[in-house]
Amino acid sequence: MSGFGRKGLGEGAAAAAGPGGMGLDGLHNSTRRQTSFNARPGLGSGDPEMARRREAFLASERTRKVEAGHEPLSEGSTFKGKPAGDRSLPVAYLLWFILGNLSAHRFYLGAYQSAVIQFFVGVFSWMLIFTSASTGDGGFGILGFAVLVGWALWIIGDVFVIHRLYNRRYRRPSEVAATFA
């Protein structure tokens, strides 16, 4: 017998596995491998010193994660350490309806980067339009109007994006589980 792939198996277990690999006995009953695995020093429950060191390590890791702000998932927490639903989807839609041109809905949902970009695209387009009106140059006015139309379409399109922004940041694991129940 070659012994290839039989690390940790004792002589009796390797012989019971047979020449073709595990054999039928090895497929249905893995107690031989488990006993030889647990018999090695430092593994399994055989060594109380190693078990004590392992528990101390796990406790220190749990403490380190809590101190770093990465608390384990519990009933009220959400994925990736995000806030536990302190925002409301209806309020986000209301902000879109009333203050959408200021990107208030994106600021409210925590999409700060896209909110700032959206806000300044709108400001830029209005500046181009007003600049062309005061100077009499029609080129800037046409460019400003084109940017303004694109910005308005982006704002209107946010109706279909707000729920994704909300779900990505504020959805609770219990809500996700209820989807599949």
Secondary structure, DSSP 8 states (H G I E B T S, - for coil): ---TT-TT--HHHHHHH-TTSSHHHHHH--HHHHHHHHHSTTSTTS-HHHHHHHHHHHHHHHHHHHHTT-----SS--GGG--SS-S-HHHHHHHHHHHGGGTHHHHHHT-HHHHHHHHHHHHHHHHHHHHHHHH--HHHHHHHHHHHHHHHHHHHHGGGTHHHHHHHHH--HHHHHHHH-
